[in-house]
């Protein structure tokens, strides 16, 4: 993602940033053998949605705050995203850069999105994201659907007595049966191969 200098920049909005970011991520990960890009990825059973999630061995969330957005919901979103994603990157319009840097954790990446006079988006990487060291097991497990969580419990030989229990109990059990690394890997794998995604989240394998 390279930056260019223009005499005049236009205010950005969510749609033009999202469209450009989706294309930039596809190019960035063009050589990945396995890749899934999911828009409006629900977290905490839909309590929050991150704009774009990239699943390719890790789960990397990208949250967009254009010049026409506000940062009002960002603190609440941060708490939810911090609990589940391996990496998080905030993509902001230039008007939000200073305030955003002072709000987000040091391990979050940050990208500035600018629109030139032709409406094209230019991305400038301010800070690369680092690995999240504070994920929460129950929150990660809650990314699963109930039947998916039960299936993983079955594979671990720990499903007895949980078939009729509410999903909250199943997620809690998963977080105690599997360590954080194993649980995260299982959840990523399940989400990656989930077949009932919207049509905007195609499965790409072998670099296709």
Beta strands, then each sheet from edge to edge (+ up, - down):
strand 1: 34-43
strand 2: 48-55
strand 3: 59-65
strand 4: 87-93
strand 5: 109-115
strand 6: 121-127
strand 7: 203-205
sheet 1: 6+ 5- 4- 3- 2+ 1- 7+
end
